[in-house]
Amino acid sequence: MAVKRDEIPTSTLPRRQLGRFLRDARTAAGMTIMRASGLADLSPAGLQRIESGRVQKVRKQDVRALCELYHVGARDTRRAVTLAEQARERSWYHDFGNLFDETNRICPRIRPP
């Protein structure tokens, strides 16, 4: 069965960077997850998943709303939105995942005869 492109995992690095940035901004603004999630119209669990980098497709409007709520400057807001965009992209290594077996060795089926 073929795997759909949307089911292939995205890179965790931009998601984790974005989550860390938003958590730091929330903390600097003196807000709890409960308060921030209520003001941003997100569930507390949803905001916690964003901050921990577990949401693969963070909506740009949520990032903008959180940045506005936390009084983040325009430049840093643009950077956060860029991280959200990057988090949606597949990493280059996903295209080559079939070259390796479960022990991360080059699969014998692709070696020259």
N, CA, C and O atoms as a GROMACS GRO file, in nm:
protein
  452
    1MET      N    1   0.084  -0.119   0.000
    1MET     CA    2   0.000   0.000   0.000
    1MET      C    3   0.088   0.124   0.000
    1MET      O    4   0.181   0.135   0.080
    2ALA      N    5   0.060   0.215  -0.087
    2ALA     CA    6   0.140   0.337  -0.098
    2ALA      C    7   0.108   0.432   0.016
    2ALA      O    8  -0.006   0.441   0.062
    3VAL      N    9   0.210   0.503   0.060
    3VAL     CA   10   0.194   0.601   0.166
    3VAL      C   11   0.167   0.736   0.102
    3VAL      O   12   0.239   0.777   0.010
    4LYS      N   13   0.064   0.804   0.149
    4LYS     CA   14   0.032   0.937   0.097
    4LYS      C   15   0.136   1.037   0.144
    4LYS      O   16   0.193   1.023   0.252
    5ARG      N   17   0.159   1.139   0.063
    5ARG     CA   18   0.258   1.241   0.097
    5ARG      C   19   0.227   1.306   0.232
    5ARG      O   20   0.319   1.336   0.308
    6ASP      N   21   0.098   1.328   0.263
    6ASP     CA   22   0.060   1.392   0.390
    6ASP      C   23   0.090   1.304   0.510
    6ASP      O   24   0.099   1.354   0.622
    7GLU      N   25   0.106   1.173   0.488
    7GLU     CA   26   0.131   1.082   0.599
    7GLU      C   27   0.280   1.067   0.629
    7GLU      O   28   0.317   1.009   0.731
    8ILE      N   29   0.365   1.119   0.542
    8ILE     CA   30   0.508   1.110   0.563
    8ILE      C   31   0.550   1.216   0.663
    8ILE      O   32   0.513   1.332   0.648
    9PRO      N   33   0.625   1.178   0.765
    9PRO     CA   34   0.660   1.275   0.869
    9PRO      C   35   0.744   1.390   0.816
    9PRO      O   36   0.822   1.377   0.722
   10THR      N   37   0.724   1.503   0.880
   10THR     CA   38   0.800   1.622   0.844
   10THR      C   39   0.920   1.634   0.938
   10THR      O   40   0.932   1.558   1.034
   11SER      N   41   1.006   1.728   0.910
   11SER     CA   42   1.124   1.749   0.992
   11SER      C   43   1.085   1.800   1.130
   11SER      O   44   0.998   1.886   1.144
   12THR      N   45   1.149   1.746   1.232
   12THR     CA   46   1.117   1.789   1.368
   12THR      C   47   1.193   1.914   1.409
   12THR      O   48   1.150   1.984   1.501
   13LEU      N   49   1.304   1.945   1.344
   13LEU     CA   50   1.386   2.059   1.388
   13LEU      C   51   1.310   2.192   1.386
   13LEU      O   52   1.308   2.260   1.488
   14PRO      N   53   1.247   2.232   1.274
   14PRO     CA   54   1.175   2.360   1.278
   14PRO      C   55   1.057   2.356   1.374
   14PRO      O   56   1.025   2.458   1.436
   15ARG      N   57   0.991   2.242   1.388
   15ARG     CA   58   0.880   2.232   1.483
   15ARG      C   59   0.929   2.252   1.626
   15ARG      O   60   0.864   2.322   1.705
   16ARG      N   61   1.041   2.191   1.659
   16ARG     CA   62   1.095   2.207   1.794
   16ARG      C   63   1.144   2.349   1.819
   16ARG      O   64   1.126   2.404   1.927
   17GLN      N   65   1.206   2.410   1.718
   17GLN     CA   66   1.253   2.548   1.731
   17GLN      C   67   1.134   2.642   1.750
   17GLN      O   68   1.138   2.731   1.835
   18LEU      N   69   1.030   2.623   1.671
   18LEU     CA   70   0.911   2.706   1.683
   18LEU      C   71   0.847   2.688   1.821
   18LEU      O   72   0.810   2.785   1.886
   19GLY      N   73   0.834   2.565   1.864
   19GLY     CA   74   0.775   2.537   1.995
   19GLY      C   75   0.852   2.602   2.108
   19GLY      O   76   0.794   2.659   2.199
   20ARG      N   77   0.984   2.592   2.100
   20ARG     CA   78   1.068   2.653   2.204
   20ARG      C   79   1.054   2.804   2.204
   20ARG      O   80   1.045   2.867   2.310
   21PHE      N   81   1.051   2.862   2.084
   21PHE     CA   82   1.035   3.007   2.073
   21PHE      C   83   0.902   3.051   2.134
   21PHE      O   84   0.897   3.147   2.211
   22LEU      N   85   0.793   2.981   2.099
   22LEU     CA   86   0.661   3.018   2.151
   22LEU      C   87   0.651   2.998   2.301
   22LEU      O   88   0.591   3.079   2.372
   23ARG      N   89   0.710   2.890   2.351
   23ARG     CA   90   0.708   2.867   2.496
   23ARG      C   91   0.786   2.977   2.569
   23ARG      O   92   0.740   3.028   2.671
   24ASP      N   93   0.902   3.012   2.517
   24ASP     CA   94   0.982   3.119   2.578
   24ASP      C   95   0.908   3.252   2.574
   24ASP      O   96   0.912   3.329   2.671
   25ALA      N   97   0.841   3.281   2.461
   25ALA     CA   98   0.766   3.406   2.449
   25ALA      C   99   0.649   3.408   2.547
   25ALA      O  100   0.620   3.511   2.608
   26ARG      N  101   0.580   3.294   2.561
   26ARG     CA  102   0.469   3.287   2.655
   26ARG      C  103   0.517   3.308   2.798
   26ARG      O  104   0.455   3.382   2.875
   27THR      N  105   0.626   3.243   2.832
   27THR     CA  106   0.682   3.257   2.966
   27THR      C  107   0.726   3.401   2.992
   27THR      O  108   0.702   3.455   3.100
   28ALA      N  109   0.790   3.463   2.893
   28ALA     CA  110   0.834   3.602   2.908
   28ALA      C  111   0.715   3.697   2.924
   28ALA      O  112   0.726   3.800   2.989
   29ALA      N  113   0.601   3.660   2.864
   29ALA     CA  114   0.480   3.742   2.876
   29ALA      C  115   0.408   3.716   3.008
   29ALA      O  116   0.309   3.782   3.040
   30GLY      N  117   0.458   3.619   3.085
   30GLY     CA  118   0.399   3.589   3.215
   30GLY      C  119   0.267   3.514   3.208
   30GLY      O  120   0.183   3.527   3.296
   31MET      N  121   0.250   3.436   3.102
   31MET     CA  122   0.124   3.364   3.085
   31MET      C  123   0.140   3.214   3.109
   31MET      O  124   0.244   3.156   3.080
   32THR      N  125   0.036   3.156   3.162
   32THR     CA  126   0.032   3.010   3.176
   32THR      C  127  -0.026   2.952   3.046
   32THR      O  128  -0.082   3.024   2.964
   33ILE      N  129  -0.011   2.822   3.029
   33ILE     CA  130  -0.069   2.756   2.912
   33ILE      C  131  -0.221   2.772   2.914
   33ILE      O  132  -0.283   2.796   2.810
   34MET      N  133  -0.281   2.760   3.032
   34MET     CA  134  -0.427   2.773   3.042
   34MET      C  135  -0.474   2.911   2.995
   34MET      O  136  -0.568   2.922   2.916
   35ARG      N  137  -0.408   3.015   3.041
   35ARG     CA  138  -0.448   3.151   3.004
   35ARG      C  139  -0.424   3.177   2.856
   35ARG      O  140  -0.512   3.228   2.786
   36ALA      N  141  -0.304   3.143   2.809
   36ALA     CA  142  -0.270   3.169   2.669
   36ALA      C  143  -0.360   3.091   2.574
   36ALA      O  144  -0.405   3.144   2.472
   37SER      N  145  -0.386   2.966   2.606
   37SER     CA  146  -0.470   2.886   2.518
   37SER      C  147  -0.612   2.942   2.512
   37SER      O  148  -0.675   2.943   2.406
   38GLY      N  149  -0.664   2.987   2.625
   38GLY     CA  150  -0.797   3.047   2.627
   38GLY      C  151  -0.805   3.174   2.544
   38GLY      O  152  -0.902   3.194   2.470
   39LEU      N  153  -0.704   3.258   2.555
   39LEU     CA  154  -0.702   3.385   2.480
   39LEU      C  155  -0.679   3.362   2.331
   39LEU      O  156  -0.724   3.441   2.248
   40ALA      N  157  -0.607   3.254   2.297
   40ALA     CA  158  -0.576   3.226   2.157
   40ALA      C  159  -0.677   3.131   2.093
   40ALA      O  160  -0.662   3.093   1.976
   41ASP      N  161  -0.778   3.093   2.168
   41ASP     CA  162  -0.882   3.002   2.119
   41ASP      C  163  -0.824   2.866   2.077
   41ASP      O  164  -0.862   2.810   1.974
   42LEU      N  165  -0.732   2.816   2.158
   42LEU     CA  166  -0.674   2.683   2.140
   42LEU      C  167  -0.701   2.604   2.267
   42LEU      O  168  -0.724   2.661   2.374
   43SER      N  169  -0.698   2.474   2.256
   43SER     CA  170  -0.709   2.393   2.377
   43SER      C  171  -0.574   2.395   2.449
   43SER      O  172  -0.471   2.411   2.384
   44PRO      N  173  -0.573   2.380   2.580
   44PRO     CA  174  -0.444   2.373   2.650
   44PRO      C  175  -0.356   2.260   2.597
   44PRO      O  176  -0.234   2.276   2.583
   45ALA      N  177  -0.417   2.146   2.568
   45ALA     CA  178  -0.339   2.034   2.513
   45ALA      C  179  -0.284   2.067   2.375
   45ALA      O  180  -0.171   2.030   2.342
   46GLY      N  181  -0.363   2.138   2.294
   46GLY     CA  182  -0.316   2.177   2.161
   46GLY      C  183  -0.198   2.272   2.168
   46GLY      O  184  -0.101   2.256   2.093
   47LEU      N  185  -0.205   2.370   2.258
   47LEU     CA  186  -0.093   2.463   2.274
   47LEU      C  187   0.030   2.389   2.327
   47LEU      O  188   0.142   2.418   2.285
   48GLN      N  189   0.010   2.297   2.417
   48GLN     CA  190   0.123   2.222   2.470
   48GLN      C  191   0.188   2.136   2.361
   48GLN      O  192   0.310   2.122   2.357
   49ARG      N  193   0.106   2.079   2.272
   49ARG     CA  194   0.162   2.001   2.160
   49ARG      C  195   0.241   2.090   2.066
   49ARG      O  196   0.346   2.049   2.016
   50ILE      N  197   0.192   2.211   2.041
   50ILE     CA  198   0.267   2.305   1.956
   50ILE      C  199   0.401   2.339   2.021
   50ILE      O  200   0.504   2.336   1.955
   51GLU      N  201   0.399   2.370   2.150
   51GLU     CA  202   0.521   2.409   2.221
   51GLU      C  203   0.620   2.294   2.233
   51GLU      O  204   0.740   2.319   2.245
   52SER      N  205   0.574   2.172   2.230
   52SER     CA  206   0.666   2.058   2.240
   52SER      C  207   0.707   2.005   2.103
   52SER      O  208   0.782   1.908   2.095
   53GLY      N  209   0.658   2.068   1.995
   53GLY     CA  210   0.698   2.028   1.860
   53GLY      C  211   0.629   1.904   1.810
   53GLY      O  212   0.679   1.839   1.718
   54ARG      N  213   0.515   1.869   1.867
   54ARG     CA  214   0.446   1.746   1.826
   54ARG      C  215   0.337   1.770   1.721
   54ARG      O  216   0.273   1.674   1.677
   55VAL      N  217   0.315   1.893   1.680
   55VAL     CA  218   0.216   1.922   1.576
   55VAL      C  219   0.290   1.939   1.445
   55VAL      O  220   0.374   2.029   1.431
   56GLN      N  221   0.260   1.853   1.347
   56GLN     CA  222   0.333   1.859   1.221
   56GLN      C  223   0.296   1.980   1.136
   56GLN      O  224   0.381   2.035   1.066
   57LYS      N  225   0.171   2.021   1.142
   57LYS     CA  226   0.127   2.132   1.058
   57LYS      C  227   0.067   2.242   1.145
   57LYS      O  228  -0.055   2.248   1.164
   58VAL      N  229   0.152   2.325   1.197
   58VAL     CA  230   0.108   2.438   1.278
   58VAL      C  231   0.053   2.545   1.184
   58VAL      O  232   0.118   2.584   1.087
   59ARG      N  233  -0.066   2.592   1.214
   59ARG     CA  234  -0.128   2.692   1.128
   59ARG      C  235  -0.059   2.827   1.148
   59ARG      O  236  -0.031   2.869   1.260
   60LYS      N  237  -0.033   2.894   1.035
   60LYS     CA  238   0.035   3.024   1.041
   60LYS      C  239  -0.048   3.126   1.118
   60LYS      O  240   0.008   3.210   1.189
   61GLN      N  241  -0.179   3.121   1.104
   61GLN     CA  242  -0.263   3.217   1.176
   61GLN      C  243  -0.255   3.194   1.326
   61GLN      O  244  -0.267   3.289   1.404
   62ASP      N  245  -0.236   3.069   1.370
   62ASP     CA  246  -0.218   3.043   1.513
   62ASP      C  247  -0.086   3.101   1.562
   62ASP      O  248  -0.079   3.158   1.671
   63VAL      N  249   0.019   3.087   1.481
   63VAL     CA  250   0.150   3.141   1.518
   63VAL      C  251   0.141   3.293   1.528
   63VAL      O  252   0.192   3.352   1.623
   64ARG      N  253   0.078   3.356   1.430
   64ARG     CA  254   0.062   3.502   1.434
   64ARG      C  255  -0.018   3.546   1.557
   64ARG      O  256   0.019   3.642   1.625
   65ALA      N  257  -0.126   3.474   1.584
   65ALA     CA  258  -0.210   3.510   1.699
   65ALA      C  259  -0.134   3.495   1.830
   65ALA      O  260  -0.144   3.580   1.919
   66LEU      N  261  -0.057   3.389   1.843
   66LEU     CA  262   0.022   3.369   1.965
   66LEU      C  263   0.129   3.476   1.978
   66LEU      O  264   0.151   3.528   2.088
   67CYS      N  265   0.194   3.509   1.868
   67CYS     CA  266   0.297   3.614   1.873
   67CYS      C  267   0.237   3.748   1.912
   67CYS      O  268   0.296   3.823   1.990
   68GLU      N  269   0.119   3.779   1.858
   68GLU     CA  270   0.052   3.905   1.895
   68GLU      C  271   0.014   3.903   2.043
   68GLU      O  272   0.030   4.002   2.113
   69LEU      N  273  -0.037   3.790   2.088
   69LEU     CA  274  -0.076   3.776   2.228
   69LEU      C  275   0.043   3.794   2.322
   69LEU      O  276   0.030   3.852   2.430
   70TYR      N  277   0.159   3.745   2.279
   70TYR     CA  278   0.280   3.753   2.362
   70TYR      C  279   0.358   3.881   2.339
   70TYR      O  280   0.464   3.899   2.399
   71HIS      N  281   0.308   3.971   2.254
   71HIS     CA  282   0.373   4.099   2.222
   71HIS      C  283   0.511   4.079   2.160
   71HIS      O  284   0.608   4.146   2.196
   72VAL      N  285   0.518   3.985   2.067
   72VAL     CA  286   0.642   3.958   1.994
   72VAL      C  287   0.651   4.059   1.880
   72VAL      O  288   0.551   4.091   1.817
   73GLY      N  289   0.770   4.109   1.855
   73GLY     CA  290   0.791   4.207   1.748
   73GLY      C  291   0.768   4.148   1.610
   73GLY      O  292   0.765   4.027   1.592
   74ALA      N  293   0.753   4.237   1.513
   74ALA     CA  294   0.723   4.197   1.375
   74ALA      C  295   0.831   4.107   1.316
   74ALA      O  296   0.800   4.009   1.249
   75ARG      N  297   0.955   4.139   1.342
   75ARG     CA  298   1.066   4.061   1.285
   75ARG      C  299   1.064   3.917   1.339
   75ARG      O  300   1.077   3.822   1.262
   76ASP      N  301   1.048   3.902   1.470
   76ASP     CA  302   1.045   3.768   1.529
   76ASP      C  303   0.918   3.693   1.491
   76ASP      O  304   0.919   3.570   1.480
   77THR      N  305   0.809   3.766   1.472
   77THR     CA  306   0.686   3.701   1.425
   77THR      C  307   0.706   3.643   1.286
   77THR      O  308   0.664   3.530   1.259
   78ARG      N  309   0.770   3.719   1.198
   78ARG     CA  310   0.799   3.667   1.063
   78ARG      C  311   0.887   3.543   1.071
   78ARG      O  312   0.865   3.447   0.997
   79ARG      N  313   0.985   3.544   1.160
   79ARG     CA  314   1.071   3.426   1.175
   79ARG      C  315   0.992   3.306   1.225
   79ARG      O  316   1.013   3.194   1.179
   80ALA      N  317   0.901   3.330   1.319
   80ALA     CA  318   0.818   3.221   1.371
   80ALA      C  319   0.728   3.164   1.262
   80ALA      O  320   0.710   3.042   1.253
   81VAL      N  321   0.670   3.251   1.180
   81VAL     CA  322   0.584   3.204   1.070
   81VAL      C  323   0.667   3.125   0.970
   81VAL      O  324   0.620   3.024   0.916
   82THR      N  325   0.788   3.169   0.944
   82THR     CA  326   0.877   3.094   0.854
   82THR      C  327   0.907   2.956   0.911
   82THR      O  328   0.909   2.858   0.835
   83LEU      N  329   0.929   2.945   1.040
   83LEU     CA  330   0.950   2.813   1.102
   83LEU      C  331   0.826   2.726   1.085
   83LEU      O  332   0.838   2.606   1.062
   84ALA      N  333   0.709   2.784   1.098
   84ALA     CA  334   0.585   2.708   1.079
   84ALA      C  335   0.576   2.656   0.935
   84ALA      O  336   0.532   2.543   0.912
   85GLU      N  337   0.617   2.739   0.840
   85GLU     CA  338   0.616   2.696   0.700
   85GLU      C  339   0.717   2.584   0.678
   85GLU      O  340   0.687   2.485   0.610
   86GLN      N  341   0.836   2.598   0.734
   86GLN     CA  342   0.939   2.496   0.719
   86GLN      C  343   0.898   2.364   0.786
   86GLN      O  344   0.935   2.256   0.740
   87ALA      N  345   0.822   2.375   0.893
   87ALA     CA  346   0.780   2.255   0.966
   87ALA      C  347   0.686   2.170   0.882
   87ALA      O  348   0.671   2.050   0.909
   88ARG      N  349   0.622   2.227   0.783
   88ARG     CA  350   0.529   2.154   0.698
   88ARG      C  351   0.599   2.076   0.588
   88ARG      O  352   0.539   1.988   0.525
   89GLU      N  353   0.725   2.107   0.565
   89GLU     CA  354   0.799   2.044   0.455
   89GLU      C  355   0.861   1.912   0.498
   89GLU      O  356   0.905   1.895   0.612
   90ARG      N  357   0.864   1.821   0.404
   90ARG     CA  358   0.934   1.695   0.428
   90ARG      C  359   1.084   1.721   0.420
   90ARG      O  360   1.129   1.801   0.338
   91SER      N  361   1.158   1.654   0.503
   91SER     CA  362   1.303   1.666   0.497
   91SER      C  363   1.357   1.583   0.381
   91SER      O  364   1.295   1.486   0.339
   92TRP      N  365   1.471   1.621   0.332
   92TRP     CA  366   1.530   1.552   0.218
   92TRP      C  367   1.551   1.404   0.246
   92TRP      O  368   1.539   1.322   0.155
   93TYR      N  369   1.581   1.368   0.369
   93TYR     CA  370   1.613   1.229   0.398
   93TYR      C  371   1.492   1.138   0.390
   93TYR      O  372   1.508   1.016   0.383
   94HIS      N  373   1.371   1.191   0.392
   94HIS     CA  374   1.253   1.106   0.377
   94HIS      C  375   1.245   1.050   0.235
   94HIS      O  376   1.193   0.940   0.215
   95ASP      N  377   1.296   1.125   0.137
   95ASP     CA  378   1.295   1.076   0.000
   95ASP      C  379   1.389   0.958  -0.020
   95ASP      O  380   1.373   0.882  -0.115
   96PHE      N  381   1.487   0.942   0.069
   96PHE     CA  382   1.585   0.836   0.055
   96PHE      C  383   1.573   0.730   0.163
   96PHE      O  384   1.663   0.646   0.179
   97GLY      N  385   1.464   0.732   0.236
   97GLY     CA  386   1.444   0.637   0.345
   97GLY      C  387   1.444   0.492   0.302
   97GLY      O  388   1.480   0.404   0.381
   98ASN      N  389   1.404   0.464   0.178
   98ASN     CA  390   1.399   0.325   0.132
   98ASN      C  391   1.536   0.270   0.095
   98ASN      O  392   1.547   0.153   0.059
   99LEU      N  393   1.639   0.351   0.104
   99LEU     CA  394   1.774   0.304   0.073
   99LEU      C  395   1.837   0.229   0.191
   99LEU      O  396   1.939   0.162   0.175
  100PHE      N  397   1.777   0.241   0.307
  100PHE     CA  398   1.834   0.182   0.427
  100PHE      C  399   1.740   0.080   0.486
  100PHE      O  400   1.618   0.096   0.480
  101ASP      N  401   1.797  -0.026   0.544
  101ASP     CA  402   1.713  -0.123   0.613
  101ASP      C  403   1.698  -0.079   0.759
  101ASP      O  404   1.743   0.029   0.796
  102GLU      N  405   1.635  -0.163   0.841
  102GLU     CA  406   1.606  -0.124   0.979
  102GLU      C  407   1.730  -0.103   1.064
  102GLU      O  408   1.720  -0.044   1.172
  103THR      N  409   1.845  -0.149   1.022
  103THR     CA  410   1.968  -0.126   1.098
  103THR      C  411   2.051  -0.013   1.037
  103THR      O  412   2.168   0.005   1.071
  104ASN      N  413   1.988   0.064   0.946
  104ASN     CA  414   2.051   0.178   0.881
  104ASN      C  415   2.171   0.140   0.795
  104ASN      O  416   2.265   0.218   0.778
  105ARG      N  417   2.166   0.020   0.741
  105ARG     CA  418   2.267  -0.020   0.643
  105ARG      C  419   2.206  -0.007   0.505
  105ARG      O  420   2.085  -0.020   0.488
  106ILE      N  421   2.291   0.019   0.406
  106ILE     CA  422   2.241   0.025   0.269
  106ILE      C  423   2.180  -0.111   0.236
  106ILE      O  424   2.242  -0.214   0.261
  107CYS      N  425   2.062  -0.110   0.182
  107CYS     CA  426   1.992  -0.235   0.150
  107CYS      C  427   2.065  -0.310   0.040
  107CYS      O  428   2.113  -0.249  -0.056
  108PRO      N  429   2.072  -0.441   0.052
  108PRO     CA  430   2.141  -0.521  -0.048
  108PRO      C  431   2.076  -0.513  -0.186
  108PRO      O  432   2.144  -0.529  -0.287
  109ARG      N  433   1.947  -0.488  -0.192
  109ARG     CA  434   1.878  -0.488  -0.321
  109ARG      C  435   1.920  -0.372  -0.412
  109ARG      O  436   1.890  -0.374  -0.531
  110ILE      N  437   1.989  -0.272  -0.359
  110ILE     CA  438   2.029  -0.161  -0.444
  110ILE      C  439   2.180  -0.163  -0.474
  110ILE      O  440   2.230  -0.076  -0.545
  111ARG      N  441   2.249  -0.262  -0.421
  111ARG     CA  442   2.392  -0.271  -0.451
  111ARG      C  443   2.413  -0.324  -0.592
  111ARG      O  444   2.331  -0.401  -0.643
  112PRO      N  445   2.521  -0.282  -0.656
  112PRO     CA  446   2.548  -0.333  -0.791
  112PRO      C  447   2.573  -0.484  -0.786
  112PRO      O  448   2.622  -0.536  -0.686
  113PRO      N  449   2.537  -0.552  -0.894
  113PRO     CA  450   2.556  -0.699  -0.898
  113PRO      C  451   2.702  -0.740  -0.893
  113PRO      O  452   2.733  -0.859  -0.896
   0.00000   0.00000   0.00000
